[in-house]
Structures are given as C-alpha cells and as structure tokens.
C-alpha cells in the first residue's frame, strides 16, 4: 500500500459504487461515484454499525480527520456512559424538562397543546395563503 498522504487520497478515482479506505480505529476515507470524498467514522451503537461523516476532502486533511475522529470517539464514549447510567441526554433530556413543567398542571398541558395546534394552523394558512 502507498504511504497515506493527502496526495494519495486526492488521487483516488471514483468508481461505480462507493468504496472505503480503512485507516484504523474506525476512521475510513470514502469515495463516492460522483467524485465526492469524505472522512467517516464507523462505529457500533446498540449492536448496529453506524457511520458519521467527519468532513469533506480536501477541506479536511488527514491530520484534521484523525483529530476529529479522536474527538468523536470521546463524545461517543460520554454518550454511551450517559445512556448506561440512565442520565438523559439530547432530546430525552429536553423531553424530561417539558414533562417536569407540565406535571400536575393539566391546564398548562392543554394550553401548550392548543398553542401548538394554533401555530400549525397559522402555518398552514400562511403556506396556502
């Protein structure tokens, strides 16, 4: 295999189907049929393989991609720890805050629901205008 430099990745040609060049620790370089080239982190979550695009080439070079992959690994570790400890994160945390606000306040819950319905109605009227 050639030495992995930015020139090596620049020279990879597009093919009929996407192909990946593995670089270790979940970092791969993907080349798409339309010529787009990007850095991708491949990882496992809940028993399923996942892909997270880190950046496009040549805007992000190899050194920056390795650094971004390291940061993404650290973020995924924290998210996994939070999930195992039962701590809410992301949408789950926001949903918990909203439920805490309307708990034992049925009129507030109804008001929020009606407010959302009114907002959606105004959006439809504006779109159909």
Backbone as CSV, one residue per row, in Angstrom:
resi,resn,N_x,N_y,N_z,CA_x,CA_y,CA_z,C_x,C_y,C_z
1,UNK,0.850,-1.188,0.000,0.000,0.000,0.000,0.888,1.241,0.000
2,UNK,0.434,2.277,-0.654,1.180,3.527,-0.715,1.177,4.216,0.638
3,UNK,2.103,5.164,0.797,2.117,5.982,2.004,0.852,6.844,1.993
4,UNK,0.172,6.887,3.134,-1.093,7.620,3.207,-0.828,9.098,3.443
5,UNK,-0.925,9.861,2.377,-0.766,11.311,2.430,-1.998,11.936,1.786
6,UNK,-2.112,13.244,1.900,-3.229,13.927,1.248,-3.191,13.725,-0.266
7,UNK,-1.993,13.639,-0.835,-1.874,13.394,-2.279,-2.434,12.020,-2.648
8,UNK,-2.194,11.025,-1.802,-2.719,9.681,-2.048,-4.247,9.728,-2.139
9,UNK,-4.884,10.412,-1.183,-6.344,10.478,-1.174,-6.876,11.323,-2.327
10,UNK,-6.161,12.363,-2.697,-6.568,13.220,-3.814,-6.601,12.414,-5.112
11,UNK,-5.666,11.449,-5.243,-5.545,10.681,-6.485,-6.489,9.487,-6.581
12,UNK,-7.243,9.174,-5.515,-8.169,8.042,-5.584,-9.318,8.374,-6.539
13,UNK,-9.540,7.523,-7.551,-10.590,7.819,-8.535,-11.965,7.348,-8.066
14,UNK,-13.022,7.997,-8.531,-14.367,7.485,-8.241,-14.610,6.187,-9.006
15,UNK,-15.458,5.332,-8.456,-15.833,4.076,-9.112,-17.350,4.015,-9.203
16,UNK,-17.862,2.916,-9.731,-19.303,2.762,-9.924,-20.055,2.790,-8.595
17,UNK,-19.447,2.248,-7.521,-20.055,2.232,-6.192,-19.116,2.889,-5.193
18,UNK,-19.678,3.366,-4.084,-18.844,3.944,-3.025,-17.854,2.881,-2.533
19,UNK,-16.641,3.331,-2.237,-15.685,2.424,-1.615,-14.955,3.162,-0.507
20,UNK,-14.490,2.374,0.465,-13.857,2.930,1.656,-12.413,2.467,1.754
21,UNK,-11.562,3.346,2.249,-10.185,3.004,2.584,-10.072,3.089,4.102
22,UNK,-9.964,1.924,4.787,-9.868,1.956,6.250,-8.513,2.485,6.710
23,UNK,-8.539,3.323,7.745,-7.314,3.925,8.258,-7.030,3.518,9.702
24,UNK,-7.898,2.724,10.295,-7.713,2.271,11.662,-8.552,3.059,12.646
25,UNK,-8.912,2.410,13.743,-9.695,2.998,14.826,-11.015,3.587,14.347
26,UNK,-11.616,2.946,13.351,-12.928,3.356,12.870,-12.923,4.450,11.820
27,UNK,-11.775,5.047,11.549,-11.700,6.113,10.549,-11.551,5.497,9.161
28,UNK,-12.430,5.911,8.243,-12.328,5.457,6.855,-12.422,6.673,5.931
29,UNK,-11.849,6.514,4.753,-11.930,7.534,3.711,-12.861,6.981,2.643
30,UNK,-13.989,7.643,2.404,-14.991,7.181,1.442,-14.909,7.978,0.155
31,UNK,-14.981,7.262,-0.959,-15.023,7.892,-2.282,-16.336,7.475,-2.934
32,UNK,-17.124,8.462,-3.365,-18.441,8.208,-3.943,-18.377,8.277,-5.466
33,UNK,-19.355,7.659,-6.153,-19.358,7.658,-7.623,-19.333,9.043,-8.246
34,UNK,-19.896,10.049,-7.567,-19.904,11.401,-8.136,-18.588,12.144,-7.894
35,UNK,-17.626,11.484,-7.248,-16.322,12.091,-7.012,-16.167,12.720,-5.638
36,UNK,-17.239,12.784,-4.851,-17.156,13.325,-3.501,-16.295,12.410,-2.641
37,UNK,-15.433,13.028,-1.853,-14.542,12.281,-0.963,-14.718,12.828,0.442
38,UNK,-14.862,11.918,1.417,-15.063,12.386,2.784,-14.465,11.420,3.797
39,UNK,-14.263,11.959,4.998,-13.760,11.203,6.135,-14.963,10.750,6.951
40,UNK,-15.000,9.468,7.313,-16.147,8.904,8.012,-15.663,8.112,9.212
41,UNK,-16.381,8.244,10.315,-16.124,7.420,11.491,-17.155,6.300,11.488
42,UNK,-16.684,5.060,11.500,-17.562,3.890,11.552,-17.489,3.349,12.971
43,UNK,-18.659,3.181,13.600,-18.692,2.715,14.981,-19.936,1.871,15.191
44,UNK,-20.032,1.242,16.343,-21.167,0.405,16.681,-21.972,1.078,17.775
45,UNK,-23.293,1.074,17.623,-24.190,1.638,18.644,-25.402,0.731,18.740
46,UNK,-25.614,0.177,19.912,-26.763,-0.700,20.110,-26.709,-1.938,19.242
47,UNK,-25.510,-2.409,18.922,-25.367,-3.600,18.105,-25.465,-3.366,16.609
48,UNK,-25.601,-2.099,16.200,-25.716,-1.772,14.779,-24.522,-0.931,14.347
49,UNK,-24.057,-1.162,13.129,-22.966,-0.353,12.575,-23.518,1.010,12.195
50,UNK,-22.805,2.040,12.549,-23.195,3.416,12.245,-22.043,4.115,11.538
51,UNK,-22.386,5.125,10.738,-21.386,5.934,10.034,-21.654,7.395,10.352
52,UNK,-20.624,8.126,10.716,-20.766,9.564,10.986,-19.724,10.296,10.142
53,UNK,-20.191,11.142,9.228,-19.280,11.910,8.385,-18.604,12.979,9.230
54,UNK,-17.273,13.033,9.128,-16.493,14.000,9.898,-16.164,15.244,9.094
55,UNK,-16.025,15.093,7.786,-15.691,16.239,6.946,-15.417,15.817,5.520
56,UNK,-15.388,16.800,4.642,-15.126,16.555,3.220,-13.645,16.760,2.912
57,UNK,-13.181,16.026,1.923,-11.815,16.189,1.423,-11.913,17.022,0.157
58,UNK,-11.072,17.977,-0.082,-9.811,18.330,0.564,-9.925,19.382,1.668
59,UNK,-11.158,19.854,1.972,-11.290,20.877,3.019,-10.716,20.389,4.348
60,UNK,-10.898,19.100,4.653,-10.330,18.498,5.858,-9.224,17.540,5.413
61,UNK,-8.017,17.763,5.914,-6.910,16.892,5.534,-6.822,15.692,6.484
62,UNK,-5.852,14.814,6.249,-5.706,13.588,7.026,-5.461,13.870,8.501
63,UNK,-4.600,14.825,8.808,-4.297,15.132,10.209,-5.542,15.636,10.935
64,UNK,-6.303,16.503,10.295,-7.527,17.026,10.908,-8.571,15.920,11.054
65,UNK,-8.628,14.998,10.096,-9.581,13.889,10.176,-9.248,12.980,11.349
66,UNK,-7.964,12.699,11.560,-7.571,11.867,12.709,-7.936,12.564,14.019
67,UNK,-7.729,13.872,14.083,-8.068,14.636,15.286,-9.590,14.631,15.507
68,UNK,-10.358,14.837,14.446,-11.820,14.831,14.553,-12.331,13.452,14.973
69,UNK,-11.697,12.391,14.466,-12.103,11.033,14.851,-11.858,10.808,16.339
70,UNK,-10.739,11.290,16.846,-10.450,11.161,18.272,-11.483,11.887,19.112
71,UNK,-11.853,13.099,18.696,-12.874,13.862,19.422,-14.224,13.158,19.354
72,UNK,-14.566,12.624,18.199,-15.844,11.924,18.040,-15.885,10.677,18.922
73,UNK,-14.759,9.962,19.022,-14.693,8.785,19.906,-14.958,9.184,21.354
74,UNK,-14.363,10.295,21.784,-14.573,10.753,23.169,-16.031,11.129,23.408
75,UNK,-16.658,11.793,22.436,-18.073,12.161,22.563,-18.939,10.906,22.638
76,UNK,-18.649,9.919,21.783,-19.428,8.682,21.795,-19.263,7.938,23.115
77,UNK,-18.064,7.966,23.694,-17.846,7.321,24.994,-18.709,7.972,26.065
78,UNK,-18.765,9.306,26.078,-19.571,10.018,27.074,-21.052,9.718,26.852
79,UNK,-21.513,9.741,25.600,-22.913,9.438,25.316,-23.269,8.025,25.760
80,UNK,-22.354,7.074,25.546,-22.590,5.691,25.957,-22.659,5.591,27.473
81,UNK,-21.751,6.277,28.170,-21.786,6.281,29.639,-23.095,6.845,30.153
82,UNK,-23.542,7.959,29.567,-24.810,8.562,29.986,-25.977,7.616,29.743
83,UNK,-25.958,6.929,28.625,-27.044,6.006,28.307,-27.086,4.850,29.304
84,UNK,-25.908,4.351,29.697,-25.859,3.228,30.638,-26.208,3.659,32.052
85,UNK,-25.937,4.912,32.398,-26.209,5.370,33.760,-27.643,5.855,33.916
86,UNK,-28.361,5.958,32.806,-29.742,6.410,32.873,-29.889,7.915,32.826
87,UNK,-28.778,8.648,32.683,-28.843,10.105,32.593,-29.447,10.509,31.248
88,UNK,-30.386,11.434,31.244,-30.961,11.882,29.973,-29.964,12.734,29.194
89,UNK,-29.981,12.578,27.895,-29.142,13.410,27.037,-29.925,13.739,25.776
90,UNK,-29.584,14.819,25.136,-30.222,15.203,23.873,-31.711,15.417,24.024
91,UNK,-32.494,14.847,23.095,-33.942,15.033,23.081,-34.579,14.434,24.334
92,UNK,-34.020,13.352,24.834,-34.576,12.733,26.032,-34.523,13.709,27.200
93,UNK,-33.430,14.426,27.344,-33.303,15.397,28.418,-34.292,16.536,28.274
94,UNK,-34.452,17.026,27.045,-35.398,18.122,26.808,-36.827,17.658,27.069
95,UNK,-37.147,16.439,26.672,-38.474,15.896,26.903,-38.745,15.792,28.401
96,UNK,-37.741,15.403,29.176,-37.882,15.307,30.624,-38.149,16.664,31.256
97,UNK,-37.497,17.698,30.753,-37.715,19.053,31.267,-39.150,19.492,31.006
98,UNK,-39.645,19.256,29.777,-41.015,19.633,29.441,-42.016,18.870,30.292
99,UNK,-41.794,17.560,30.461,-42.711,16.771,31.284,-42.695,17.240,32.729
100,UNK,-41.530,17.664,33.221,-41.435,18.192,34.574,-42.233,19.482,34.733
101,UNK,-42.281,20.286,33.675,-43.021,21.547,33.731,-44.535,21.335,33.790
102,UNK,-45.029,20.356,33.033,-46.479,20.193,32.944,-47.023,19.164,33.931
103,UNK,-46.152,18.501,34.650,-46.609,17.511,35.631,-47.513,18.191,36.665
104,UNK,-48.638,17.602,36.948,-49.624,18.131,37.902,-50.174,19.490,37.480
105,UNK,-50.063,19.844,36.217,-50.622,21.101,35.705,-51.365,20.804,34.399
106,UNK,-52.515,20.152,34.484,-53.207,19.749,33.257,-53.606,20.926,32.375
107,UNK,-53.928,22.067,32.963,-54.315,23.218,32.137,-53.139,23.736,31.320
108,UNK,-51.931,23.691,31.913,-50.743,24.096,31.164,-50.494,23.144,30.005
109,UNK,-50.683,21.847,30.250,-50.501,20.856,29.187,-51.480,21.099,28.046
110,UNK,-52.744,21.363,28.405,-53.752,21.640,27.374,-53.408,22.923,26.631
111,UNK,-52.982,23.950,27.375,-52.621,25.221,26.751,-51.461,25.072,25.782
112,UNK,-50.445,24.289,26.182,-49.317,24.063,25.272,-49.774,23.314,24.034
113,UNK,-50.647,22.330,24.219,-51.166,21.573,23.080,-51.962,22.451,22.138
114,UNK,-52.836,23.288,22.710,-53.629,24.197,21.881,-52.751,25.232,21.198
115,UNK,-51.742,25.701,21.919,-50.823,26.667,21.326,-50.096,26.078,20.138
116,UNK,-49.682,24.817,20.247,-49.003,24.147,19.140,-49.962,23.987,17.964
117,UNK,-51.213,23.586,18.272,-52.205,23.404,17.208,-52.485,24.734,16.504
118,UNK,-52.582,25.819,17.288,-52.822,27.136,16.689,-51.650,27.553,15.815
119,UNK,-50.445,27.288,16.269,-49.254,27.619,15.496,-49.236,26.856,14.177
120,UNK,-49.574,25.569,14.225,-49.607,24.775,13.000,-50.701,25.287,12.063
121,UNK,-51.864,25.682,12.622,-52.940,26.230,11.803,-52.516,27.507,11.102
122,UNK,-51.815,28.376,11.839,-51.329,29.629,11.228,-50.320,29.327,10.125
123,UNK,-49.494,28.311,10.326,-48.504,27.949,9.302,-49.193,27.470,8.034
124,UNK,-50.248,26.678,8.199,-50.986,26.178,7.027,-51.636,27.339,6.281
125,UNK,-52.265,28.265,7.027,-52.909,29.430,6.396,-51.870,30.263,5.658
126,UNK,-50.700,30.454,6.266,-49.652,31.244,5.636,-49.137,30.549,4.360
127,UNK,-48.964,29.213,4.430,-48.469,28.492,3.269,-49.465,28.486,2.122
128,UNK,-50.741,28.317,2.460,-51.759,28.253,1.423,-52.216,29.635,0.981
129,UNK,-51.932,30.608,1.825,-52.159,31.990,1.710,-52.964,32.653,0.763
